[in-house]
Amino acid sequence: MRATNPVEERVIALIEPTAAGLGYRIVRVRLSGNRRKRLQIMAERVSDGQMGIDDCGRLSRALSPVFDLEDPIQGEYDLEISSPGIDRPLMRIEDFERFIGFDAKCETAVPVNNQRRWKGAIKAVNGDEITLATEHGDATLKFSALSEARLVLTDKLIADDLKRAKAAEVAEAKDETKET
């Protein structure tokens, strides 16, 4: 799900070592557009899941030489580095584990029990199976069956995001104090 075609898969393979070396995790890569292509790279800090504008700039500057050298995309394109956002896509099984208790929307490539769209709180992750607590009861979906999944913007998610951002600010302030 992190990539939808071979070009995006190649981009991930090219950039992951550089991103990891800087402390970032690649969440998703998407190449879109016909006339003017846009390469969107969603990333986050491994340490706290955050991604600020300074992080985007830092990662962009580090990846530009990689793209100049390898040239994985034919023709001109715009590079966009972004955070996954608060209602982020859930691209790895680890994302579901990290957000147990939060609401998610999931879509399967083929119907499961005559249904393709699912919404509910992430209740459990067991191996490659995700259990959602839906309004009609628990639904267990194979991660490999998902074509799309993302968090649902709720008050609980907003409160948790604010709490994480505050903790990141405090940690950053402590680091700055140690440096001086």
Secondary structure, DSSP 8 states (H G I E B T S, - for coil): ---SSHHHHHHHHHHHHHHHHTTEEEEEEEEE-SSSEEEEEEEEETTTS---HHHHHHHHHHHHHHHHHH--SSS-EEEEEE---TT-B--SHHHHHHTTTSEEEEEEEEEETTEEEEEEEEEEEETTEEEEEETTEEEEEEGGGEEEEEE---HHHHHHHHHHHHHHHHHHHHHHHHH-
